[in-house]
Amino acid sequence: MLETKQAMLNRLARVEGQIRGIQKLISQDEECEKVIQQLSAARKALDKASHEMLACLIEENVLATEDENTSTHETMDHIRTLLSKYS
């Protein structure tokens, strides 16, 4: 779990660096294409981080089903709700 947490923090730090780079490009009046290219890369990196967190949330729900008296059907309904809400 600690390894996963550190990987997420590292990923977010890279996104933060990308955002700072975008701000610098804009302040230096760089070409719009360079800016949009970096915005796209940052968005994709943030989307990947979001997908990782969603996978973690789904995993927690599946494991909780094993520990509790929750039916598979209830767990799948909850996972569907999570997917619709966060993706």
C-alpha positions as CSV (number, residue, x, y, z in Angstrom):
1,M,0.0,0.0,0.0
2,L,2.8,2.4,0.9
3,E,4.4,1.7,-2.5
4,T,1.2,2.5,-4.3
5,K,0.7,5.7,-2.3
6,Q,4.2,6.9,-3.1
7,A,3.7,6.1,-6.8
8,M,0.5,8.2,-6.8
9,L,2.3,11.1,-5.0
10,N,5.1,10.9,-7.6
11,R,2.6,10.9,-10.5
12,L,0.8,14.0,-9.0
13,A,4.2,15.7,-8.5
14,R,4.9,15.2,-12.2
15,V,1.5,16.6,-13.1
16,E,2.2,19.6,-10.9
17,G,5.5,20.1,-12.8
18,Q,3.7,19.9,-16.1
19,I,1.2,22.6,-15.0
20,R,4.1,24.9,-13.9
21,G,5.7,24.3,-17.3
22,I,2.4,25.2,-19.0
23,Q,2.2,28.4,-17.0
24,K,5.8,29.2,-18.1
25,L,5.0,28.6,-21.7
26,I,2.0,31.0,-21.5
27,S,3.9,33.7,-19.7
28,Q,6.7,33.4,-22.4
29,D,4.1,33.8,-25.2
30,E,4.9,30.4,-26.7
31,E,3.0,29.1,-29.6
32,C,-0.5,27.8,-28.9
33,E,0.3,24.4,-30.2
34,K,3.1,23.9,-27.7
35,V,0.7,24.9,-24.9
36,I,-2.1,22.7,-26.0
37,Q,0.3,19.8,-26.4
38,Q,1.4,20.2,-22.8
39,L,-2.2,20.6,-21.6
40,S,-3.1,17.4,-23.3
41,A,-0.2,15.6,-21.7
42,A,-1.1,16.9,-18.3
43,R,-4.7,16.0,-18.7
44,K,-3.8,12.4,-19.7
45,A,-1.5,12.1,-16.7
46,L,-4.2,13.3,-14.4
47,D,-6.8,11.0,-16.0
48,K,-4.4,8.1,-15.4
49,A,-4.0,9.1,-11.7
50,S,-7.8,9.3,-11.5
51,H,-8.2,5.8,-13.0
52,E,-5.7,4.4,-10.5
53,M,-7.7,5.9,-7.6
54,L,-10.9,4.5,-9.1
55,A,-9.3,1.0,-9.4
56,C,-8.3,1.4,-5.7
57,L,-11.8,2.3,-4.7
58,I,-13.2,-0.7,-6.6
59,E,-10.7,-3.0,-5.0
60,E,-11.6,-1.7,-1.6
61,N,-15.3,-2.4,-2.3
62,V,-14.6,-5.9,-3.6
63,L,-12.4,-6.7,-0.5
64,A,-15.0,-5.3,1.8
65,T,-17.6,-7.6,0.3
66,E,-15.4,-10.6,1.2
67,D,-15.1,-9.3,4.8
68,E,-18.8,-8.3,5.3
69,N,-22.1,-9.9,4.6
70,T,-22.7,-7.8,1.4
71,S,-23.9,-9.7,-1.6
72,T,-22.0,-9.7,-4.9
73,H,-25.1,-8.1,-6.5
74,E,-25.0,-5.2,-4.1
75,T,-21.3,-4.8,-4.5
76,M,-21.6,-4.7,-8.3
77,D,-24.4,-2.2,-8.1
78,H,-22.2,0.0,-6.0
79,I,-19.2,-0.4,-8.4
80,R,-21.5,0.6,-11.3
81,T,-22.5,3.7,-9.4
82,L,-18.8,4.5,-8.8
83,L,-17.9,4.1,-12.4
84,S,-20.7,6.3,-13.6
85,K,-19.9,9.0,-11.0
86,Y,-16.1,9.1,-11.4
87,S,-15.4,8.2,-15.0
